[in-house]
Amino acid sequence: MRYDVLIIGGGPAGNYLAGLLAGKVDVAVVEKKGSFGGKACTGVIGAQNYERLGLPEEAVLNELRGAVFYSRIQSFEIARRGSQAYLVDRKTLEKSLAERAVKKGADYFMATTFKGFKNGKAILQHLKDRFEVEAEVYIGADGVSSTVAKAMGAKSKAEFLSGYEVEVVGHFKKDFVEVWVNKEVTPDFFAWLVPVSESLARVGTFGDMDSLNRFLRIRMLSPTSVLEFKAGSVGLGWRKPWVRGNVALLGDAALQIKPTTAGGIVFGAICARELAKAILSGNLQSYEKACSWVKRQISFGMRFRKLFLSMSQEDIERIFEVLSSEDVRAIIEAQADFDDHLRTAKAILKRPRVLSKLIRISPAIVRALL
Ligand SMILES: Cc1cc2nc3c(=O)[nH]c(=O)nc-3n(C[C@H](O)[C@H](O)[C@H](O)COP(=O)(O)OP(=O)(O)OC[C@H]3O[C@@H](n4cnc5c(N)ncnc54)[C@H](O)[C@@H]3O)c2cc1C
């Protein structure tokens, strides 16, 4: 069997790329699972990019227009008029993208695992059958523990975190997300609560299961009201290179993830667009450079992450005091971008009064954010 492009991994990134290439080149997707969905992922995606990227409407479960931020002793609310983010159903998202790709001419091999490369060909396994597929270009869109990345010799300089998430019954404000930054409860990351409806929410954090249990307790959510539990992992930082010879990495396989929130679907789709252009122009090597916006966001996110890890809860309380002031909230409400956190930070730091308050807390904050 021979294809122009063989995509390994039928997650959001691989399926989105397949849809961009199908009909223009011969493309196939290999997915090790027998069906889509099931990955631990809250499914929050910035509304503007969701539409800009043409992601499927039918996957949207809920529209979110604001957030309430909680520290140990304070809270403030950011409310905006329109929808800022969507909560999506992962299975529908992946399946709709795959359906689009198949309709345009892509071939799918489900329940088929990529085992490695041999003599320039991909070795695949479906149940007990092993077979080979040859392609001009191979794409590793096979997630954070990418086998393709290992096979091409890519190296990681990243922080790998386990994530735990539950779907729980309770009473929630349907269009508001909750973000809890309290190192005494969840020391490694913030905890989130994203409503699916007024009576169901996805709640999670990164670190360990004890952190999530502590959070459920202080949020007064009962472990016996949990209807779904998922665990997964993310890698925050760099895995390089993204291209070697005729093999390229995409999505979580390339760690194209926002280190501030661990959201990866939008960055994966943005990079898929650049990768499709590079493949169609016959210049695969141009892909990495074309993803410079995403790379800048990752660099910023890593500085932010380092800062978060170095801060005490007292520092966080002092930052909350600044962020909850009326003028800063007004800037965030007017200018915050769900995916462009660098732009949001710059907008906040442009105000001399805010800048001097943050410098007083620690000059490292300003250095990290700019
Ligand atoms: C707890 C948690 C919450 C998250 N919440 C969000 C969120 O709200 N918003 C957001 O944007 N991101 C979120 N993320 C991150 C998001 O899940 C990833 O960024 C996203 O799934 C990346 O998509 P992908 O297609 O690159 O990889 P994946 O979704 O991991 O897909 C990779 C696919 O490759 C397949 N595969 C793997 N190995 C092989 C192989 N050898 N052969 C064939 N197939 C293979 C897998 O079965 C899988 O289907 C979260 C992550 C976690 C852990």
The ligand as an SDF file (V2000), in Angstrom:
LIG
                    3D

 53 58  0  0  0  0  0  0  0  0999 V2000
   -7.1570   16.3020   31.9410 C   0  0  0  0  0  0  0  0  0  0  0  0
   -6.9540   17.0110   30.6140 C   0  0  0  0  0  0  0  0  0  0  0  0
   -7.7840   18.0690   30.2680 C   0  0  0  0  0  0  0  0  0  0  0  0
   -7.6100   18.7340   29.0480 C   0  0  0  0  0  0  0  0  0  0  0  0
   -8.4600   19.7540   28.7210 N   0  0  0  0  0  0  0  0  0  0  0  0
   -8.3200   20.3950   27.5310 C   0  0  0  0  0  0  0  0  0  0  0  0
   -9.2370   21.4300   27.1470 C   0  0  0  0  0  0  0  0  0  0  0  0
  -10.1840   21.7520   27.8640 O   0  0  0  0  0  0  0  0  0  0  0  0
   -9.0300   22.0610   25.9480 N   0  0  0  0  0  0  0  0  0  0  0  0
   -7.9970   21.7180   25.1100 C   0  0  0  0  0  0  0  0  0  0  0  0
   -7.8370   22.3410   24.0530 O   0  0  0  0  0  0  0  0  0  0  0  0
   -7.1350   20.7390   25.4560 N   0  0  0  0  0  0  0  0  0  0  0  0
   -7.2770   20.0670   26.6240 C   0  0  0  0  0  0  0  0  0  0  0  0
   -6.4080   19.0550   26.9580 N   0  0  0  0  0  0  0  0  0  0  0  0
   -5.3260   18.7320   26.0170 C   0  0  0  0  0  0  0  0  0  0  0  0
   -5.9140   17.9770   24.8290 C   0  0  0  0  0  0  0  0  0  0  0  0
   -6.5420   16.8010   25.2760 O   0  0  0  0  0  0  0  0  0  0  0  0
   -4.8110   17.6530   23.8170 C   0  0  0  0  0  0  0  0  0  0  0  0
   -4.0630   18.8080   23.5510 O   0  0  0  0  0  0  0  0  0  0  0  0
   -5.4070   17.1120   22.5120 C   0  0  0  0  0  0  0  0  0  0  0  0
   -6.0780   15.9020   22.7550 O   0  0  0  0  0  0  0  0  0  0  0  0
   -4.3030   16.8960   21.4840 C   0  0  0  0  0  0  0  0  0  0  0  0
   -4.8350   16.3130   20.3330 O   0  0  0  0  0  0  0  0  0  0  0  0
   -3.9160   15.3580   19.4330 P   0  0  0  0  0  0  0  0  0  0  0  0
   -4.7680   14.9440   18.2960 O   0  0  0  0  0  0  0  0  0  0  0  0
   -2.6090   15.9940   19.1880 O   0  0  0  0  0  0  0  0  0  0  0  0
   -3.5850   14.0940   20.3800 O   0  0  0  0  0  0  0  0  0  0  0  0
   -4.5570   13.0300   21.0340 P   0  0  0  0  0  0  0  0  0  0  0  0
   -5.8730   13.6110   21.3280 O   0  0  0  0  0  0  0  0  0  0  0  0
   -3.7970   12.4090   22.1460 O   0  0  0  0  0  0  0  0  0  0  0  0
   -4.7640   11.9740   19.8680 O   0  0  0  0  0  0  0  0  0  0  0  0
   -3.7440   11.0910   19.4900 C   0  0  0  0  0  0  0  0  0  0  0  0
   -4.3790    9.8800   18.8520 C   0  0  0  0  0  0  0  0  0  0  0  0
   -3.3400    9.0270   18.3860 O   0  0  0  0  0  0  0  0  0  0  0  0
   -3.6820    7.6800   18.6730 C   0  0  0  0  0  0  0  0  0  0  0  0
   -2.4420    6.9070   18.7710 N   0  0  0  0  0  0  0  0  0  0  0  0
   -1.4990    6.9650   19.7500 C   0  0  0  0  0  0  0  0  0  0  0  0
   -0.4900    6.1250   19.4850 N   0  0  0  0  0  0  0  0  0  0  0  0
   -0.7940    5.5270   18.3080 C   0  0  0  0  0  0  0  0  0  0  0  0
   -0.1360    4.5460   17.5140 C   0  0  0  0  0  0  0  0  0  0  0  0
    1.0480    4.0330   17.8780 N   0  0  0  0  0  0  0  0  0  0  0  0
   -0.7270    4.1380   16.3720 N   0  0  0  0  0  0  0  0  0  0  0  0
   -1.9220    4.6610   15.9940 C   0  0  0  0  0  0  0  0  0  0  0  0
   -2.5930    5.5880   16.7030 N   0  0  0  0  0  0  0  0  0  0  0  0
   -2.0260    6.0150   17.8360 C   0  0  0  0  0  0  0  0  0  0  0  0
   -4.4500    7.7670   20.0000 C   0  0  0  0  0  0  0  0  0  0  0  0
   -5.2860    6.6370   20.1840 O   0  0  0  0  0  0  0  0  0  0  0  0
   -5.2330    9.0640   19.8140 C   0  0  0  0  0  0  0  0  0  0  0  0
   -6.5150    8.8650   19.2800 O   0  0  0  0  0  0  0  0  0  0  0  0
   -6.5660   18.3530   28.1700 C   0  0  0  0  0  0  0  0  0  0  0  0
   -5.7260   17.2920   28.5140 C   0  0  0  0  0  0  0  0  0  0  0  0
   -5.9230   16.6100   29.7130 C   0  0  0  0  0  0  0  0  0  0  0  0
   -5.0180   15.4580   30.0660 C   0  0  0  0  0  0  0  0  0  0  0  0
  1  2  1  0
  2  3  1  0
  2 52  2  0
  3  4  2  0
  4  5  1  0
  4 50  1  0
  5  6  2  0
  6  7  1  0
  6 13  1  0
  7  8  2  0
  7  9  1  0
  9 10  1  0
 10 11  2  0
 10 12  1  0
 12 13  2  0
 13 14  1  0
 14 15  1  0
 14 50  1  0
 15 16  1  0
 16 17  1  0
 16 18  1  0
 18 19  1  0
 18 20  1  0
 20 21  1  0
 20 22  1  0
 22 23  1  0
 23 24  1  0
 24 25  2  0
 24 26  1  0
 24 27  1  0
 27 28  1  0
 28 29  2  0
 28 30  1  0
 28 31  1  0
 31 32  1  0
 32 33  1  0
 33 34  1  0
 33 48  1  0
 34 35  1  0
 35 36  1  0
 35 46  1  0
 36 37  1  0
 36 45  1  0
 37 38  2  0
 38 39  1  0
 39 40  1  0
 39 45  2  0
 40 41  1  0
 40 42  2  0
 42 43  1  0
 43 44  2  0
 44 45  1  0
 46 47  1  0
 46 48  1  0
 48 49  1  0
 50 51  2  0
 51 52  1  0
 52 53  1  0
M  END
$$$$
